[in-house]
């Protein structure tokens, strides 16, 4: 059974930092493009950042310079280091694993990030 489990969310003050993790079981992440997405209440799910197995990254404009995506294929884990957090970053953050060369993917259950003073 494939599972993606996010962790690391929580309540943080504006300007603070958090590191999210996404651990995969049941698949080998080396064959997947990975990504972080987020969804605020009443809004659509937006792309935050993606990373290929070789480490090529792509970021949404609203997080460039503040967030860093990384992965460890051997450990089957992906990270999102978030800094200079703003209230607008408040959302549920999801990880996604997209099988390269195929049309299927997996989602995690999400982790809540709340930025508030």
Secondary structure as UniProt FT lines:
FT   STRAND          3..7
FT   STRAND          10..12
FT   TURN            14..15
FT   STRAND          18..25
FT   HELIX           29..31
FT   STRAND          32..39
FT   TURN            41..42
FT   STRAND          45..51
FT   TURN            53..54
FT   STRAND          57..59
FT   HELIX           61..63
FT   TURN            64..66
FT   STRAND          67..72
FT   TURN            73..76
FT   STRAND          77..82
FT   HELIX           87..89
FT   STRAND          91..99
FT   TURN            100..101
FT   STRAND          105..107
FT   STRAND          111..115
//
